Amino acid sequence: MQVGDPVVVQFYKHPRTLHWRLEQRWLGEDDHGIWTVGLAGDVIQKGSEPARVRGSTSVVLTPPGAWWVASWVPEHPTSPLFVDVTTPVEWHEDRIEMIDLDLDVVADRDGSVYVEDEDEFAVHQKTLGYPPEWVRAARATTDQVYEAVMAGREPFGGIWVAWLEKARSVWPD
């Protein structure tokens, strides 16, 4: 892929029902994974709701085979970093797919870091029938990502800023 090539980032809910669809553009790849950008004006869609236009630019890191996907939304009013815990990320040509497992590690502007949607995760284990290995992996991943975000370890330190700057150099606001 080359810078600017379209990439769809598709989150599902188990068992593969539509969740979030992000129209992104390829930025590049490094030791942390694959970086894409969603520009203000690009399309996003939740489930079967009507598609809408993204309000601001964000960068997304999808490490192949990892149980998480990170999104940096620098203009978000409270939470510029969201890390979705997912099944392992799968690449299909110009499409990235994973199943969202509810848990999110969120970093707020004030420096606080917390885990969201533990109640939803508990309910979905029963109602959506998450396999036991998913539950174990999701909990372990949540703990690992939380610790890395708290410590500012890459890729949760400042490396994302370089990718955002690269995007802005290609597509100035």
TAGIFEN-V201119 format. One record per pair of residues at least 24 apart in sequence whose C-alpha atoms are under 7 Angstrom apart, sorted by the first residue. I is the first residue (numbers start at 1). J is the second residue. D is the distance in Angstrom with one decimal. If there is no record, write none. Layout:
<<I | J | D> <I | J | D>>
This chain:
<<2 | 26 | 6.5> <3 | 27 | 4.9> <3 | 28 | 6.6> <6 | 94 | 6.8> <7 | 94 | 4.9> <7 | 95 | 5.5> <8 | 94 | 6.5> <8 | 95 | 4.7> <8 | 96 | 6.1> <9 | 95 | 6.0> <9 | 96 | 4.8> <9 | 97 | 6.2> <10 | 96 | 6.0> <10 | 97 | 4.9> <10 | 98 | 6.7> <11 | 97 | 5.9> <11 | 98 | 5.3> <11 | 99 | 5.6> <11 | 100 | 5.9> <12 | 98 | 6.2> <12 | 99 | 4.5> <12 | 100 | 5.9> <13 | 99 | 5.3> <13 | 100 | 5.5> <14 | 99 | 6.2> <14 | 128 | 6.2> <16 | 99 | 6.9> <18 | 47 | 4.7> <18 | 48 | 7.0> <19 | 46 | 5.5> <19 | 47 | 4.4> <20 | 45 | 5.7> <20 | 46 | 4.5> <20 | 47 | 5.8> <21 | 45 | 5.1> <21 | 46 | 6.4> <27 | 167 | 6.9> <32 | 63 | 6.1> <32 | 155 | 6.5> <33 | 61 | 6.4> <33 | 62 | 5.7> <33 | 63 | 4.0> <33 | 64 | 6.4> <34 | 61 | 5.6> <34 | 62 | 5.2> <34 | 63 | 6.0> <35 | 59 | 6.8> <35 | 60 | 5.7> <35 | 61 | 4.7> <35 | 62 | 6.6> <36 | 60 | 5.3> <36 | 61 | 6.6> <37 | 167 | 6.8> <59 | 164 | 6.3> <62 | 89 | 6.8> <63 | 89 | 6.9> <64 | 89 | 5.2> <64 | 90 | 6.4> <65 | 89 | 5.1> <65 | 90 | 6.8> <67 | 141 | 6.5> <78 | 108 | 5.6> <78 | 109 | 5.7> <79 | 106 | 6.7> <79 | 107 | 5.7> <79 | 108 | 4.2> <79 | 109 | 5.9> <80 | 107 | 6.7> <80 | 108 | 6.4> <80 | 109 | 6.8> <81 | 106 | 5.8> <81 | 107 | 5.2> <82 | 106 | 4.8> <82 | 107 | 6.7> <85 | 138 | 6.3> <85 | 142 | 6.7> <105 | 142 | 6.9> <105 | 146 | 6.1> <113 | 150 | 6.7>>
